[in-house]
Amino acid sequence: MARDPYAFYRRLRHEAPLHYDESAGAYLLTRHAAVSTAYRHPAFTTRNYEWQLEPVFGRSLLQLDGTEHARKRALVSPHFRGAGLSAWTGTIHRNVAEILDGSVERVVDLLLEPIRPGEEFDILERFAHLLPVFVIADMLALPKSDYRRFWDWYTAMIAFLSNLARDPRVHDRGVAAARELREYLAPIVAQRRDNPGTDLISALATAEVDGHTLDDEEIKTHVTQLLNAGSETTDKTFGSLFGHLLTERDRYEEVAADRDLVIPAISETLRLTPPSQMNGRVLAESVELEGGTIPAESTVFLVIASANRDESRFAGAETYDFHRTDLSHADAFTARGEHFAFGFGRHFCLGAMLARSELQIGLDAILDRFPDLRLAEGFTPRHQGLKMRAPAEMRVVV
Ligand code: HEM
């Protein structure tokens, strides 16, 4: 299953669309219509995040409900859409250029060299792992020289989130990383309260909605969530995107020649190979779905990776096709529920439009600079992971 979860999900869609998985101790929902219903159904709560996230994030947006969720989301959402988001476009362009020019060593101790023609390298290590974390660090005005610590912290915390087998070592590392990040943030939050700047931490420290403000612990929770949610998912989407475009290289040429295909190439990547492959929920009461009864208190996984490949929703659903007409590429980054890479319903991804900008600006720059980009001789991308999934490495030549 780890080698090809999609084959397992295909079987479930056809033979057991409501399946109790012994090893996960949870039900799996695999069809588009059922996943769509579950995301919006009031009985499907996000209480799973009490064990899946709270020990590392604190009580984050994902766990909240009702007016508390709406109020706290409203404090950050203006920075992730419309004019608030446009303000960060220059930041994304600058970071893309610094990483690709190799001029980034002036701000981080990475000693990146400029990429030279004929060179073979891992484009994930050299680009995709860096861009999302640099952008979010700039948005929060955190020093990029601390990049390695952010990387260590968020990989430990994402491993915690993906720890479905509840391995105690993964658990302990995640909890330790969260504690270190909160200790790191404490003086920064205090300083921004006294002396606010134009960054997101200052905005959170001074924001007010309906007379409510955020205390220091809540700000640290928001920052922890943004650093995590904004980094690994976008990074992994780049990995799958390069994989789709370079394994059949005509696709890379086609997108390079027609930049209107950049967004369709990204949204089709998110549909076919979503980085976050499933979201958990806990049932507040029993629910009838897919011809069966799911008892109250059950854990249910809404399998995004399967619903996005449901043949009753998408023609040629298991094929990568950025010309498909049954997916509105404009709506794929909004809460309209075309596919579920960003979830659906009230917890729909806050950062979907930021991710769209990073992926679009990043891919455009790569296409401009490296018209001859191709996979290294003999290299085949291998996807890894069940909860989060993407190629682990992408060796290329320019
Ligand atoms: C391609 C990149 C991304 C993907 C695939 C993705 C995926 C998701 C998914 C599936 C959810 C829903 C989780 C659930 O319902 O249980 C979610 C929620 C969320 N995402 Fe993203 N995400 C991405 C990028 C980002 C970025 C860049 C940020 C911010 C910097 C971000 C911040 C959030 C937040 C704060 C939530 C929780 C929203 C709420 O509970 O109201 N994400 N994301």
Boltz pocket constraint, residues with backbone or C-beta under 6 A from the ligand:
constraints:
  - pocket:
      binder: B
      contacts: [[A, 46], [A, 61], [A, 62], [A, 63], [A, 73], [A, 136], [A, 225], [A, 226], [A, 227], [A, 229], [A, 230], [A, 231], [A, 233], [A, 234], [A, 237], [A, 274], [A, 275], [A, 276], [A, 279], [A, 280], [A, 340], [A, 341], [A, 342], [A, 343], [A, 344], [A, 346], [A, 347], [A, 348], [A, 349], [A, 350], [A, 351], [A, 352], [A, 354], [A, 355]]
      max_distance: 6.0
